[in-house]
Amino acid sequence: MDFSRWLNQQAPIPVQSDADRHVQELLDEDVLRDVQGGYEAMCCRCGEWRELYCGPEEIDIDYVHYCGGSPRCCP
Ligand SMILES: [Zn+2]
């Protein structure tokens, strides 16, 4: 079998962008969790999972979330 024919029979490799990989890393590290329509992060003060206000691509792996739900939940 010639190489180009062999190549065409292989399953395409899914293209994963850097942003996707970054988000996946955040999910794997439990920095974020996937919810319907967005992402949540755990507030470092009250321990509740709350909506992430920015995009997951804007935060780093060492992100610390403040939900802002009460005065103690602010940085
Ligand atoms: Zn909080």
N, CA, C, O and the ligand as a Tripos MOL2 file, in Angstrom:
@<TRIPOS>MOLECULE
protein
  301   299    76     0     0
PROTEIN
NO_CHARGES

@<TRIPOS>ATOM
      1 N           0.8590   -1.1980    0.0000 N.3       1 MET1
      2 CA          0.0000    0.0000    0.0000 C.3       1 MET1
      3 C           0.8920    1.2430    0.0000 C.2       1 MET1
      4 O           1.8740    1.3190    0.7370 O.2       1 MET1
      5 N           0.5340    2.2010   -0.8300 N.am      2 ASP2
      6 CA          1.3990    3.3840   -0.8350 C.3       2 ASP2
      7 C           1.0570    4.3140    0.3350 C.2       2 ASP2
      8 O          -0.0260    4.2660    0.9190 O.2       2 ASP2
      9 N           2.0000    5.1230    0.6250 N.am      3 PHE3
     10 CA          1.9170    5.9190    1.8440 C.3       3 PHE3
     11 C           0.7260    6.8680    1.8710 C.2       3 PHE3
     12 O           0.0600    6.9890    2.9000 O.2       3 PHE3
     13 N           0.4460    7.5450    0.7580 N.am      4 SER4
     14 CA         -0.6510    8.5190    0.7720 C.3       4 SER4
     15 C          -1.9990    7.8340    0.9880 C.2       4 SER4
     16 O          -2.9020    8.3950    1.6080 O.2       4 SER4
     17 N          -2.1190    6.6180    0.4710 N.am      5 ARG5
     18 CA         -3.3600    5.8800    0.6910 C.3       5 ARG5
     19 C          -3.4790    5.4760    2.1550 C.2       5 ARG5
     20 O          -4.5520    5.5530    2.7530 O.2       5 ARG5
     21 N          -2.3600    5.0460    2.7150 N.am      6 TRP6
     22 CA         -2.3280    4.6760    4.1290 C.3       6 TRP6
     23 C          -2.7080    5.8740    5.0110 C.2       6 TRP6
     24 O          -3.4830    5.7590    5.9600 O.2       6 TRP6
     25 N          -2.1300    7.0220    4.6560 N.am      7 LEU7
     26 CA         -2.3660    8.2340    5.4270 C.3       7 LEU7
     27 C          -3.8460    8.6180    5.4160 C.2       7 LEU7
     28 O          -4.3930    9.0270    6.4400 O.2       7 LEU7
     29 N          -4.4820    8.4860    4.2680 N.am      8 ASN8
     30 CA         -5.8850    8.8420    4.1380 C.3       8 ASN8
     31 C          -6.8010    7.9330    4.9560 C.2       8 ASN8
     32 O          -7.9320    8.2970    5.2760 O.2       8 ASN8
     33 N          -6.2980    6.7590    5.2830 N.am      9 GLN9
     34 CA         -7.1300    5.8230    6.0420 C.3       9 GLN9
     35 C          -7.0120    6.0210    7.5470 C.2       9 GLN9
     36 O          -7.7900    5.4580    8.3180 O.2       9 GLN9
     37 N          -6.0440    6.8160    7.9570 N.am     10 GLN10
     38 CA         -5.8660    7.0340    9.3930 C.3      10 GLN10
     39 C          -6.9140    8.0240    9.8940 C.2      10 GLN10
     40 O          -7.3260    8.9370    9.1790 O.2      10 GLN10
     41 N          -7.3310    7.8210   11.1310 N.am     11 ALA11
     42 CA         -8.2920    8.7520   11.7310 C.3      11 ALA11
     43 C          -7.6280   10.1160   11.8890 C.2      11 ALA11
     44 O          -6.4600   10.2100   12.2640 O.2      11 ALA11
     45 N          -8.3740   11.1480   11.6060 N.am     12 PRO12
     46 CA         -7.7790   12.4830   11.7600 C.3      12 PRO12
     47 C          -7.4470   12.7670   13.2220 C.2      12 PRO12
     48 O          -8.1940   12.3870   14.1240 O.2      12 PRO12
     49 N          -6.3480   13.4200   13.4400 N.am     13 ILE13
     50 CA         -5.9540   13.7770   14.8020 C.3      13 ILE13
     51 C          -6.7710   15.0050   15.2030 C.2      13 ILE13
     52 O          -6.7490   16.0160   14.5030 O.2      13 ILE13
     53 N          -7.4950   14.9240   16.3310 N.am     14 PRO14
     54 CA         -8.2870   16.0900   16.7200 C.3      14 PRO14
     55 C          -7.3930   17.2950   16.9830 C.2      14 PRO14
     56 O          -6.3770   17.2010   17.6720 O.2      14 PRO14
     57 N          -7.7880   18.4000   16.4320 N.am     15 VAL15
     58 CA         -6.9990   19.6140   16.6190 C.3      15 VAL15
     59 C          -7.4000   20.2620   17.9300 C.2      15 VAL15
     60 O          -8.5630   20.6100   18.1360 O.2      15 VAL15
     61 N          -6.4390   20.4190   18.8020 N.am     16 GLN16
     62 CA         -6.7230   21.0380   20.0860 C.3      16 GLN16
     63 C          -5.8930   22.3150   20.1820 C.2      16 GLN16
     64 O          -4.6640   22.2880   20.1090 O.2      16 GLN16
     65 N          -6.5770   23.4000   20.3420 N.am     17 SER17
     66 CA         -5.8660   24.6720   20.4060 C.3      17 SER17
     67 C          -5.2070   24.8300   21.7780 C.2      17 SER17
     68 O          -5.5290   24.1030   22.7170 O.2      17 SER17
     69 N          -4.2960   25.7710   21.8810 N.am     18 ASP18
     70 CA         -3.6430   26.0530   23.1610 C.3      18 ASP18
     71 C          -4.6610   26.4490   24.2170 C.2      18 ASP18
     72 O          -4.5430   26.0770   25.3840 O.2      18 ASP18
     73 N          -5.6720   27.2190   23.7850 N.am     19 ALA19
     74 CA         -6.7000   27.6740   24.7250 C.3      19 ALA19
     75 C          -7.4690   26.4780   25.2810 C.2      19 ALA19
     76 O          -7.7270   26.4060   26.4820 O.2      19 ALA19
     77 N          -7.8340   25.5450   24.4080 N.am     20 ASP20
     78 CA         -8.5570   24.3480   24.8520 C.3      20 ASP20
     79 C          -7.7220   23.5490   25.8440 C.2      20 ASP20
     80 O          -8.2240   23.0530   26.8530 O.2      20 ASP20
     81 N          -6.4510   23.4410   25.5340 N.am     21 ARG21
     82 CA         -5.5610   22.6650   26.3920 C.3      21 ARG21
     83 C          -5.4570   23.3290   27.7620 C.2      21 ARG21
     84 O          -5.4640   22.6650   28.7980 O.2      21 ARG21
     85 N          -5.3620   24.6350   27.7390 N.am     22 HIS22
     86 CA         -5.2690   25.4090   28.9830 C.3      22 HIS22
     87 C          -6.5190   25.2000   29.8410 C.2      22 HIS22
     88 O          -6.4210   24.9670   31.0460 O.2      22 HIS22
     89 N          -7.6830   25.2830   29.2160 N.am     23 VAL23
     90 CA         -8.9360   25.1020   29.9310 C.3      23 VAL23
     91 C          -9.0260   23.6840   30.4840 C.2      23 VAL23
     92 O          -9.4630   23.4760   31.6160 O.2      23 VAL23
     93 N          -8.6130   22.7170   29.6810 N.am     24 GLN24
     94 CA         -8.6360   21.3280   30.1250 C.3      24 GLN24
     95 C          -7.7480   21.1300   31.3430 C.2      24 GLN24
     96 O          -8.0890   20.3760   32.2540 O.2      24 GLN24
     97 N          -6.6160   21.8070   31.3540 N.am     25 GLU25
     98 CA         -5.6920   21.7300   32.4730 C.3      25 GLU25
     99 C          -6.3430   22.2920   33.7420 C.2      25 GLU25
    100 O          -6.2090   21.7220   34.8250 O.2      25 GLU25
    101 N          -7.0390   23.4030   33.5930 N.am     26 LEU26
    102 CA         -7.7380   24.0150   34.7270 C.3      26 LEU26
    103 C          -8.8120   23.0750   35.2710 C.2      26 LEU26
    104 O          -9.0030   22.9700   36.4830 O.2      26 LEU26
    105 N          -9.5050   22.3970   34.3660 N.am     27 LEU27
    106 CA        -10.5400   21.4440   34.7760 C.3      27 LEU27
    107 C          -9.9020   20.2470   35.4840 C.2      27 LEU27
    108 O         -10.4080   19.7760   36.5030 O.2      27 LEU27
    109 N          -8.7990   19.7650   34.9380 N.am     28 ASP28
    110 CA         -8.1130   18.6160   35.5260 C.3      28 ASP28
    111 C          -7.5940   18.9210   36.9300 C.2      28 ASP28
    112 O          -7.5740   18.0530   37.8020 O.2      28 ASP28
    113 N          -7.1780   20.1570   37.1300 N.am     29 GLU29
    114 CA         -6.6170   20.5620   38.4260 C.3      29 GLU29
    115 C          -7.6970   21.0270   39.4010 C.2      29 GLU29
    116 O          -7.3920   21.4720   40.5080 O.2      29 GLU29
    117 N          -8.9610   20.9220   38.9860 N.am     30 ASP30
    118 CA        -10.0920   21.3570   39.8210 C.3      30 ASP30
    119 C         -10.0530   22.8410   40.1580 C.2      30 ASP30
    120 O         -10.6000   23.2700   41.1740 O.2      30 ASP30
    121 N          -9.4120   23.6110   39.3110 N.am     31 VAL31
    122 CA         -9.4750   25.0720   39.4590 C.3      31 VAL31
    123 C         -10.8580   25.5260   38.9790 C.2      31 VAL31
    124 O         -11.4490   26.4640   39.5130 O.2      31 VAL31
    125 N         -11.3390   24.8420   37.9750 N.am     32 LEU32
    126 CA        -12.6370   25.1380   37.3980 C.3      32 LEU32
    127 C         -13.4750   23.8880   37.3390 C.2      32 LEU32
    128 O         -12.9640   22.7700   37.4060 O.2      32 LEU32
    129 N         -14.7670   24.0920   37.2130 N.am     33 ARG33
    130 CA        -15.6100   22.9690   36.8190 C.3      33 ARG33
    131 C         -16.5790   23.4520   35.7460 C.2      33 ARG33
    132 O         -16.9870   24.6120   35.6910 O.2      33 ARG33
    133 N         -16.9040   22.5250   34.9320 N.am     34 ASP34
    134 CA        -17.7460   22.7710   33.7810 C.3      34 ASP34
    135 C         -19.2030   22.7300   34.2230 C.2      34 ASP34
    136 O         -19.6440   21.7330   34.7940 O.2      34 ASP34
    137 N         -19.9380   23.7710   33.9770 N.am     35 VAL35
    138 CA        -21.3760   23.7580   34.2480 C.3      35 VAL35
    139 C         -22.0800   24.1490   32.9710 C.2      35 VAL35
    140 O         -21.4580   24.6240   32.0200 O.2      35 VAL35
    141 N         -23.3770   23.9470   32.9580 N.am     36 GLN36
    142 CA        -24.1040   24.2460   31.7430 C.3      36 GLN36
    143 C         -23.9820   25.7320   31.4190 C.2      36 GLN36
    144 O         -24.3640   26.5850   32.2200 O.2      36 GLN36
    145 N         -23.4590   26.0250   30.2630 N.am     37 GLY37
    146 CA        -23.3680   27.4030   29.8160 C.3      37 GLY37
    147 C         -22.1590   28.1620   30.3180 C.2      37 GLY37
    148 O         -22.0440   29.3630   30.0730 O.2      37 GLY37
    149 N         -21.2530   27.4920   31.0160 N.am     38 GLY38
    150 CA        -20.0700   28.2260   31.4610 C.3      38 GLY38
    151 C         -19.1920   27.4310   32.4010 C.2      38 GLY38
    152 O         -19.1320   26.2030   32.3410 O.2      38 GLY38
    153 N         -18.5170   28.1540   33.2660 N.am     39 TYR39
    154 CA        -17.5980   27.5210   34.1980 C.3      39 TYR39
    155 C         -17.7910   28.1080   35.5810 C.2      39 TYR39
    156 O         -18.2170   29.2520   35.7420 O.2      39 TYR39
    157 N         -17.4680   27.2990   36.5710 N.am     40 GLU40
    158 CA        -17.4930   27.7740   37.9450 C.3      40 GLU40
    159 C         -16.1310   27.5600   38.5680 C.2      40 GLU40
    160 O         -15.3870   26.6540   38.1890 O.2      40 GLU40
    161 N         -15.8180   28.4120   39.5330 N.am     41 ALA41
    162 CA        -14.5910   28.2650   40.3030 C.3      41 ALA41
    163 C         -14.9620   28.2680   41.7720 C.2      41 ALA41
    164 O         -15.9750   28.8490   42.1630 O.2      41 ALA41
    165 N         -14.1340   27.6110   42.5950 N.am     42 MET42
    166 CA        -14.4570   27.5540   44.0120 C.3      42 MET42
    167 C         -13.9220   28.8010   44.7100 C.2      42 MET42
    168 O         -12.7450   29.1430   44.5990 O.2      42 MET42
    169 N         -14.8080   29.4590   45.4220 N.am     43 CYS43
    170 CA        -14.4190   30.6600   46.1610 C.3      43 CYS43
    171 C         -13.4520   30.2700   47.2780 C.2      43 CYS43
    172 O         -13.7100   29.3280   48.0280 O.2      43 CYS43
    173 N         -12.3410   30.9950   47.3860 N.am     44 CYS44
    174 CA        -11.3340   30.6420   48.3870 C.3      44 CYS44
    175 C         -11.7680   31.0340   49.7930 C.2      44 CYS44
    176 O         -11.1390   30.6280   50.7700 O.2      44 CYS44
    177 N         -12.8380   31.8200   49.9050 N.am     45 ARG45
    178 CA        -13.3040   32.2490   51.2250 C.3      45 ARG45
    179 C         -14.4390   31.3730   51.7310 C.2      45 ARG45
    180 O         -14.3660   30.8380   52.8370 O.2      45 ARG45
    181 N         -15.4770   31.2260   50.9370 N.am     46 CYS46
    182 CA        -16.6450   30.4880   51.4320 C.3      46 CYS46
    183 C         -16.6720   29.0410   50.9460 C.2      46 CYS46
    184 O         -17.4780   28.2430   51.4250 O.2      46 CYS46
    185 N         -15.7890   28.6930   49.9900 N.am     47 GLY47
    186 CA        -15.7110   27.3130   49.5300 C.3      47 GLY47
    187 C         -16.8290   26.8980   48.5990 C.2      47 GLY47
    188 O         -16.9480   25.7230   48.2500 O.2      47 GLY47
    189 N         -17.6490   27.8500   48.1950 N.am     48 GLU48
    190 CA        -18.7410   27.5400   47.2730 C.3      48 GLU48
    191 C         -18.2620   27.6370   45.8310 C.2      48 GLU48
    192 O         -17.4140   28.4640   45.4960 O.2      48 GLU48
    193 N         -18.8210   26.7760   44.9850 N.am     49 TRP49
    194 CA        -18.5380   26.8770   43.5490 C.3      49 TRP49
    195 C         -19.4240   27.9680   42.9860 C.2      49 TRP49
    196 O         -20.6500   27.8970   43.0640 O.2      49 TRP49
    197 N         -18.7930   28.9660   42.4230 N.am     50 ARG50
    198 CA        -19.5350   30.1150   41.8950 C.3      50 ARG50
    199 C         -19.1230   30.4000   40.4670 C.2      50 ARG50
    200 O         -18.0580   30.0060   39.9930 O.2      50 ARG50
    201 N         -20.0120   31.0960   39.8190 N.am     51 GLU51
    202 CA        -19.7850   31.4310   38.4150 C.3      51 GLU51
    203 C         -18.4630   32.1650   38.2220 C.2      51 GLU51
    204 O         -18.0930   33.0530   38.9910 O.2      51 GLU51
    205 N         -17.7840   31.7650   37.1840 N.am     52 LEU52
    206 CA        -16.5620   32.4650   36.7920 C.3      52 LEU52
    207 C         -16.9760   33.6470   35.9300 C.2      52 LEU52
    208 O         -17.6700   33.4880   34.9260 O.2      52 LEU52
    209 N         -16.5430   34.8280   36.3330 N.am     53 TYR53
    210 CA        -17.0090   36.0260   35.6350 C.3      53 TYR53
    211 C         -16.2250   36.3270   34.3750 C.2      53 TYR53
    212 O         -16.7130   37.0100   33.4740 O.2      53 TYR53
    213 N         -15.0240   35.8200   34.3160 N.am     54 CYS54
    214 CA        -14.2210   36.0680   33.1210 C.3      54 CYS54
    215 C         -14.1340   34.7690   32.3250 C.2      54 CYS54
    216 O         -14.6760   33.7440   32.7380 O.2      54 CYS54
    217 N         -13.4720   34.8130   31.2190 N.am     55 GLY55
    218 CA        -13.2950   33.6140   30.4210 C.3      55 GLY55
    219 C         -12.2210   32.7290   31.0160 C.2      55 GLY55
    220 O         -11.2490   33.2300   31.5820 O.2      55 GLY55
    221 N         -12.3830   31.4030   30.8940 N.am     56 PRO56
    222 CA        -11.3950   30.4830   31.4630 C.3      56 PRO56
    223 C         -10.0080   30.6570   30.8570 C.2      56 PRO56
    224 O          -9.0040   30.3010   31.4730 O.2      56 PRO56
    225 N          -9.9610   31.2060   29.6440 N.am     57 GLU57
    226 CA         -8.6580   31.4090   29.0100 C.3      57 GLU57
    227 C          -7.9150   32.6030   29.6160 C.2      57 GLU57
    228 O          -6.7350   32.8220   29.3400 O.2      57 GLU57
    229 N          -8.6300   33.3710   30.4480 N.am     58 GLU58
    230 CA         -8.0020   34.5580   31.0460 C.3      58 GLU58
    231 C          -7.3550   34.2650   32.3980 C.2      58 GLU58
    232 O          -6.6600   35.1180   32.9500 O.2      58 GLU58
    233 N          -7.5800   33.0640   32.9330 N.am     59 ILE59
    234 CA         -7.0440   32.7820   34.2650 C.3      59 ILE59
    235 C          -5.9280   31.7580   34.1980 C.2      59 ILE59
    236 O          -5.8290   30.9740   33.2540 O.2      59 ILE59
    237 N          -5.0930   31.7860   35.2190 N.am     60 ASP60
    238 CA         -3.9580   30.8850   35.2840 C.3      60 ASP60
    239 C          -4.2580   29.7230   36.2110 C.2      60 ASP60
    240 O          -5.2660   29.6990   36.9160 O.2      60 ASP60
    241 N          -3.3580   28.7710   36.1850 N.am     61 ILE61
    242 CA         -3.5240   27.5520   36.9710 C.3      61 ILE61
    243 C          -3.5140   27.8600   38.4770 C.2      61 ILE61
    244 O          -4.0710   27.0940   39.2640 O.2      61 ILE61
    245 N          -2.8960   28.9590   38.8780 N.am     62 ASP62
    246 CA         -2.8460   29.3290   40.3000 C.3      62 ASP62
    247 C          -3.9200   30.3650   40.6490 C.2      62 ASP62
    248 O          -3.8200   31.0740   41.6500 O.2      62 ASP62
    249 N          -4.9380   30.4320   39.8050 N.am     63 TYR63
    250 CA         -6.0370   31.3690   40.0070 C.3      63 TYR63
    251 C          -6.7230   31.1550   41.3480 C.2      63 TYR63
    252 O          -6.9780   30.0230   41.7610 O.2      63 TYR63
    253 N          -7.0190   32.2680   42.0210 N.am     64 VAL64
    254 CA         -7.7470   32.2280   43.2890 C.3      64 VAL64
    255 C          -9.0550   32.9800   43.0890 C.2      64 VAL64
    256 O          -9.0640   34.1440   42.6900 O.2      64 VAL64
    257 N         -10.1440   32.3050   43.3700 N.am     65 HIS65
    258 CA        -11.4610   32.8770   43.0770 C.3      65 HIS65
    259 C         -12.1040   33.4950   44.3140 C.2      65 HIS65
    260 O         -12.1460   32.8890   45.3840 O.2      65 HIS65
    261 N         -12.5960   34.6990   44.1390 N.am     66 TYR66
    262 CA        -13.4120   35.3560   45.1570 C.3      66 TYR66
    263 C         -14.7880   35.5570   44.5420 C.2      66 TYR66
    264 O         -14.9120   36.2170   43.5110 O.2      66 TYR66
    265 N         -15.8140   35.0030   45.1550 N.am     67 CYS67
    266 CA        -17.1340   35.0430   44.5120 C.3      67 CYS67
    267 C         -17.7960   36.4130   44.6250 C.2      67 CYS67
    268 O         -18.6670   36.7530   43.8230 O.2      67 CYS67
    269 N         -17.3780   37.2120   45.6350 N.am     68 GLY68
    270 CA        -17.9760   38.5330   45.8010 C.3      68 GLY68
    271 C         -19.3820   38.4840   46.3710 C.2      68 GLY68
    272 O         -20.0900   39.4910   46.3720 O.2      68 GLY68
    273 N         -19.7890   37.3210   46.8560 N.am     69 GLY69
    274 CA        -21.1420   37.1610   47.3730 C.3      69 GLY69
    275 C         -21.3720   37.8130   48.7200 C.2      69 GLY69
    276 O         -22.5180   38.0500   49.1040 O.2      69 GLY69
    277 N         -20.3260   38.1030   49.4300 N.am     70 SER70
    278 CA        -20.4380   38.7990   50.7130 C.3      70 SER70
    279 C         -19.1260   39.5540   50.9500 C.2      70 SER70
    280 O         -18.1420   39.3190   50.2490 O.2      70 SER70
    281 N         -19.1080   40.4500   51.9240 N.am     71 PRO71
    282 CA        -17.8880   41.2610   52.1240 C.3      71 PRO71
    283 C         -16.6380   40.4210   52.3510 C.2      71 PRO71
    284 O         -15.5450   40.8220   51.9520 O.2      71 PRO71
    285 N         -16.7840   39.2600   52.9860 N.am     72 ARG72
    286 CA        -15.5940   38.4360   53.2370 C.3      72 ARG72
    287 C         -15.1410   37.6960   51.9830 C.2      72 ARG72
    288 O         -14.0390   37.1480   51.9460 O.2      72 ARG72
    289 N         -15.9660   37.6820   50.9820 N.am     73 CYS73
    290 CA        -15.6230   37.0000   49.7400 C.3      73 CYS73
    291 C         -15.0290   37.9620   48.6980 C.2      73 CYS73
    292 O         -15.1900   37.7730   47.4920 O.2      73 CYS73
    293 N         -14.3520   38.9800   49.1890 N.am     74 CYS74
    294 CA        -13.6650   39.8940   48.2850 C.3      74 CYS74
    295 C         -12.1820   39.8690   48.6070 C.2      74 CYS74
    296 O         -11.7930   39.6400   49.7530 O.2      74 CYS74
    297 N         -11.3650   40.1010   47.6080 N.am     75 PRO75
    298 CA         -9.9110   40.0660   47.8480 C.3      75 PRO75
    299 C          -9.4660   41.1530   48.8330 C.2      75 PRO75
    300 O          -8.2780   41.2590   49.1390 O.2      75 PRO75
    301 ZN        -17.3610   33.2890   48.4450 Zn       76 ZN76
@<TRIPOS>BOND
     1     1     2 1
     2     2     3 1
     3     3     4 2
     4     3     5 am
     5     5     6 1
     6     6     7 1
     7     7     8 2
     8     7     9 am
     9     9    10 1
    10    10    11 1
    11    11    12 2
    12    11    13 am
    13    13    14 1
    14    14    15 1
    15    15    16 2
    16    15    17 am
    17    17    18 1
    18    18    19 1
    19    19    20 2
    20    19    21 am
    21    21    22 1
    22    22    23 1
    23    23    24 2
    24    23    25 am
    25    25    26 1
    26    26    27 1
    27    27    28 2
    28    27    29 am
    29    29    30 1
    30    30    31 1
    31    31    32 2
    32    31    33 am
    33    33    34 1
    34    34    35 1
    35    35    36 2
    36    35    37 am
    37    37    38 1
    38    38    39 1
    39    39    40 2
    40    39    41 am
    41    41    42 1
    42    42    43 1
    43    43    44 2
    44    43    45 am
    45    45    46 1
    46    46    47 1
    47    47    48 2
    48    47    49 am
    49    49    50 1
    50    50    51 1
    51    51    52 2
    52    51    53 am
    53    53    54 1
    54    54    55 1
    55    55    56 2
    56    55    57 am
    57    57    58 1
    58    58    59 1
    59    59    60 2
    60    59    61 am
    61    61    62 1
    62    62    63 1
    63    63    64 2
    64    63    65 am
    65    65    66 1
    66    66    67 1
    67    67    68 2
    68    67    69 am
    69    69    70 1
    70    70    71 1
    71    71    72 2
    72    71    73 am
    73    73    74 1
    74    74    75 1
    75    75    76 2
    76    75    77 am
    77    77    78 1
    78    78    79 1
    79    79    80 2
    80    79    81 am
    81    81    82 1
    82    82    83 1
    83    83    84 2
    84    83    85 am
    85    85    86 1
    86    86    87 1
    87    87    88 2
    88    87    89 am
    89    89    90 1
    90    90    91 1
    91    91    92 2
    92    91    93 am
    93    93    94 1
    94    94    95 1
    95    95    96 2
    96    95    97 am
    97    97    98 1
    98    98    99 1
    99    99   100 2
   100    99   101 am
   101   101   102 1
   102   102   103 1
   103   103   104 2
   104   103   105 am
   105   105   106 1
   106   106   107 1
   107   107   108 2
   108   107   109 am
   109   109   110 1
   110   110   111 1
   111   111   112 2
   112   111   113 am
   113   113   114 1
   114   114   115 1
   115   115   116 2
   116   115   117 am
   117   117   118 1
   118   118   119 1
   119   119   120 2
   120   119   121 am
   121   121   122 1
   122   122   123 1
   123   123   124 2
   124   123   125 am
   125   125   126 1
   126   126   127 1
   127   127   128 2
   128   127   129 am
   129   129   130 1
   130   130   131 1
   131   131   132 2
   132   131   133 am
   133   133   134 1
   134   134   135 1
   135   135   136 2
   136   135   137 am
   137   137   138 1
   138   138   139 1
   139   139   140 2
   140   139   141 am
   141   141   142 1
   142   142   143 1
   143   143   144 2
   144   143   145 am
   145   145   146 1
   146   146   147 1
   147   147   148 2
   148   147   149 am
   149   149   150 1
   150   150   151 1
   151   151   152 2
   152   151   153 am
   153   153   154 1
   154   154   155 1
   155   155   156 2
   156   155   157 am
   157   157   158 1
   158   158   159 1
   159   159   160 2
   160   159   161 am
   161   161   162 1
   162   162   163 1
   163   163   164 2
   164   163   165 am
   165   165   166 1
   166   166   167 1
   167   167   168 2
   168   167   169 am
   169   169   170 1
   170   170   171 1
   171   171   172 2
   172   171   173 am
   173   173   174 1
   174   174   175 1
   175   175   176 2
   176   175   177 am
   177   177   178 1
   178   178   179 1
   179   179   180 2
   180   179   181 am
   181   181   182 1
   182   182   183 1
   183   183   184 2
   184   183   185 am
   185   185   186 1
   186   186   187 1
   187   187   188 2
   188   187   189 am
   189   189   190 1
   190   190   191 1
   191   191   192 2
   192   191   193 am
   193   193   194 1
   194   194   195 1
   195   195   196 2
   196   195   197 am
   197   197   198 1
   198   198   199 1
   199   199   200 2
   200   199   201 am
   201   201   202 1
   202   202   203 1
   203   203   204 2
   204   203   205 am
   205   205   206 1
   206   206   207 1
   207   207   208 2
   208   207   209 am
   209   209   210 1
   210   210   211 1
   211   211   212 2
   212   211   213 am
   213   213   214 1
   214   214   215 1
   215   215   216 2
   216   215   217 am
   217   217   218 1
   218   218   219 1
   219   219   220 2
   220   219   221 am
   221   221   222 1
   222   222   223 1
   223   223   224 2
   224   223   225 am
   225   225   226 1
   226   226   227 1
   227   227   228 2
   228   227   229 am
   229   229   230 1
   230   230   231 1
   231   231   232 2
   232   231   233 am
   233   233   234 1
   234   234   235 1
   235   235   236 2
   236   235   237 am
   237   237   238 1
   238   238   239 1
   239   239   240 2
   240   239   241 am
   241   241   242 1
   242   242   243 1
   243   243   244 2
   244   243   245 am
   245   245   246 1
   246   246   247 1
   247   247   248 2
   248   247   249 am
   249   249   250 1
   250   250   251 1
   251   251   252 2
   252   251   253 am
   253   253   254 1
   254   254   255 1
   255   255   256 2
   256   255   257 am
   257   257   258 1
   258   258   259 1
   259   259   260 2
   260   259   261 am
   261   261   262 1
   262   262   263 1
   263   263   264 2
   264   263   265 am
   265   265   266 1
   266   266   267 1
   267   267   268 2
   268   267   269 am
   269   269   270 1
   270   270   271 1
   271   271   272 2
   272   271   273 am
   273   273   274 1
   274   274   275 1
   275   275   276 2
   276   275   277 am
   277   277   278 1
   278   278   279 1
   279   279   280 2
   280   279   281 am
   281   281   282 1
   282   282   283 1
   283   283   284 2
   284   283   285 am
   285   285   286 1
   286   286   287 1
   287   287   288 2
   288   287   289 am
   289   289   290 1
   290   290   291 1
   291   291   292 2
   292   291   293 am
   293   293   294 1
   294   294   295 1
   295   295   296 2
   296   295   297 am
   297   297   298 1
   298   298   299 1
   299   299   300 2
@<TRIPOS>SUBSTRUCTURE
     1 MET1         2 RESIDUE 1 A MET
     2 ASP2         6 RESIDUE 1 A ASP
     3 PHE3        10 RESIDUE 1 A PHE
     4 SER4        14 RESIDUE 1 A SER
     5 ARG5        18 RESIDUE 1 A ARG
     6 TRP6        22 RESIDUE 1 A TRP
     7 LEU7        26 RESIDUE 1 A LEU
     8 ASN8        30 RESIDUE 1 A ASN
     9 GLN9        34 RESIDUE 1 A GLN
    10 GLN10       38 RESIDUE 1 A GLN
    11 ALA11       42 RESIDUE 1 A ALA
    12 PRO12       46 RESIDUE 1 A PRO
    13 ILE13       50 RESIDUE 1 A ILE
    14 PRO14       54 RESIDUE 1 A PRO
    15 VAL15       58 RESIDUE 1 A VAL
    16 GLN16       62 RESIDUE 1 A GLN
    17 SER17       66 RESIDUE 1 A SER
    18 ASP18       70 RESIDUE 1 A ASP
    19 ALA19       74 RESIDUE 1 A ALA
    20 ASP20       78 RESIDUE 1 A ASP
    21 ARG21       82 RESIDUE 1 A ARG
    22 HIS22       86 RESIDUE 1 A HIS
    23 VAL23       90 RESIDUE 1 A VAL
    24 GLN24       94 RESIDUE 1 A GLN
    25 GLU25       98 RESIDUE 1 A GLU
    26 LEU26      102 RESIDUE 1 A LEU
    27 LEU27      106 RESIDUE 1 A LEU
    28 ASP28      110 RESIDUE 1 A ASP
    29 GLU29      114 RESIDUE 1 A GLU
    30 ASP30      118 RESIDUE 1 A ASP
    31 VAL31      122 RESIDUE 1 A VAL
    32 LEU32      126 RESIDUE 1 A LEU
    33 ARG33      130 RESIDUE 1 A ARG
    34 ASP34      134 RESIDUE 1 A ASP
    35 VAL35      138 RESIDUE 1 A VAL
    36 GLN36      142 RESIDUE 1 A GLN
    37 GLY37      146 RESIDUE 1 A GLY
    38 GLY38      150 RESIDUE 1 A GLY
    39 TYR39      154 RESIDUE 1 A TYR
    40 GLU40      158 RESIDUE 1 A GLU
    41 ALA41      162 RESIDUE 1 A ALA
    42 MET42      166 RESIDUE 1 A MET
    43 CYS43      170 RESIDUE 1 A CYS
    44 CYS44      174 RESIDUE 1 A CYS
    45 ARG45      178 RESIDUE 1 A ARG
    46 CYS46      182 RESIDUE 1 A CYS
    47 GLY47      186 RESIDUE 1 A GLY
    48 GLU48      190 RESIDUE 1 A GLU
    49 TRP49      194 RESIDUE 1 A TRP
    50 ARG50      198 RESIDUE 1 A ARG
    51 GLU51      202 RESIDUE 1 A GLU
    52 LEU52      206 RESIDUE 1 A LEU
    53 TYR53      210 RESIDUE 1 A TYR
    54 CYS54      214 RESIDUE 1 A CYS
    55 GLY55      218 RESIDUE 1 A GLY
    56 PRO56      222 RESIDUE 1 A PRO
    57 GLU57      226 RESIDUE 1 A GLU
    58 GLU58      230 RESIDUE 1 A GLU
    59 ILE59      234 RESIDUE 1 A ILE
    60 ASP60      238 RESIDUE 1 A ASP
    61 ILE61      242 RESIDUE 1 A ILE
    62 ASP62      246 RESIDUE 1 A ASP
    63 TYR63      250 RESIDUE 1 A TYR
    64 VAL64      254 RESIDUE 1 A VAL
    65 HIS65      258 RESIDUE 1 A HIS
    66 TYR66      262 RESIDUE 1 A TYR
    67 CYS67      266 RESIDUE 1 A CYS
    68 GLY68      270 RESIDUE 1 A GLY
    69 GLY69      274 RESIDUE 1 A GLY
    70 SER70      278 RESIDUE 1 A SER
    71 PRO71      282 RESIDUE 1 A PRO
    72 ARG72      286 RESIDUE 1 A ARG
    73 CYS73      290 RESIDUE 1 A CYS
    74 CYS74      294 RESIDUE 1 A CYS
    75 PRO75      298 RESIDUE 1 A PRO
    76 ZN76       301 GROUP 0 **** ****
